[in-house]
Amino acid sequence: MFLVNELIALLAVNLILTQALGTSTLFIAANSRKNLIGTACVITIFTTLGSFAAYFTDKNLPEKYSDYTLFIYALTVGIIYVILLSALYFISRDKFVKTRKYIHVSAFNCAVMGTLFTIHNKASEDSSLLNIGSYVLSGIEAGVGFIIAALILTAAYRTLNSSKVPSSFRGFPAMLVYLGIISMAVYALK
């Protein structure tokens, strides 16, 4: 029962379905399972590492500089982006060539920045959440939520792009309606 409750909580707090963050990347990635897995995994890495860095930013940034939070978060994600690309390049140039597109698409995805700001807002409202475990767990949950949302979207991608759907509604419009319906269902779980 605990595992079921945790899974429902994970879906309920999923940033992708309840706030539609990262949907454009989801639509692109849903076209291919290989792209989907690569993109979702890299976004999970960015949300997790970004949340880790956001904790230290929120903990150490003086109140008078709080207006610079957006800039610091973007700079942090940029640094993570450069580090991941550099590490991948030095580990294996073949892997670098094959996987750099996932890093490019994922780094400044609105799901990553949205995760950081959502975590920041939750911690601002409830000071008990201002700890590294809470931040990192929220980053992991957002990444896993993105993976689950991507799988749900992939399941319907071929059907919503088939000839059975009217041509004016096929593709992006149908995916948005589908995402909206799934969002309402997941939001109802809260």
Buried (B, 14 or more C-beta within 10 A) or exposed (E): EEEEEEEEEBBBBBBBBBBBBBBBBBBEBBEEEEBBBBBBBBBBBBBBBBBBBBBEBBEEEEEEEEEEBEEBBBEBBEEBBEEBBEEBEEEEEEEBEEBBEBBEBBBEBBBBBBBBBBBBEBBEEEEEBBEEEBBBBBBBBBBBBBBBBBBBBBEBBEEBBEEEBEEEEBBEEBBBEBBEEBBEEBBEEE
